Amino acid sequence: MKLKIVTGSNRQNSNSSKIANIIKERCLAKASFSEINELNFAETDIPHWNEDYWTSSEEWAPIKRDVIAPLRDDDAFVIITPEYSGMATGLIKNFFLMCSARELGHKPALIVSVSSGIGGSYPVAELRMSSYKNTRICYIPDHVIVRNADDFSDENPASERLTYGLDILAEYSKALKGVRESGVVNHKDFPYGL
């Protein structure tokens, strides 16, 4: 099973990147996934989505080939978003505009919201409400809010929940693989979530 960690901060050395590294370490320690990769928006620059994305525009060819298409090989995702002004980042929203069910459909994802203060709940609600419809990503019922992320340690209340969420994600990854391989999924006739 392959895990992709999508880190939605554009800042170098961000708390989101710090949490992504902790996630990698914990998954490697348990051997929950055979391969772990990261898509970090502090390192990968993608332009703002526009309608040319749906065409064979040369502008979008490298993004489609190098960033979006490889998602098809992943079995599960951790979506990390810092809370900026009570919202998920524009980078994460932009990312979901470029994805479809071909890349994310019927694959489990754990939402991890990162706040330097006591917030963090609004990005979770925002992602659950709007990012799944056309992508068909399957957010697991659990999510993690890392509060006071500047001082994150094993004593942080979110630390145990993070490990638990990753364990549950690994099991969902195994279970949903059967759904994707069942032959029942029909994105051609039913491309949207409504």
Beta strands, then each sheet from edge to edge (+ up, - down):
strand 1: 2-7
strand 2: 35-40
strand 3: 76-82
strand 4: 108-114
strand 5: 138-146
sheet 1: 2+ 1+ 3+ 4+ 5+
end
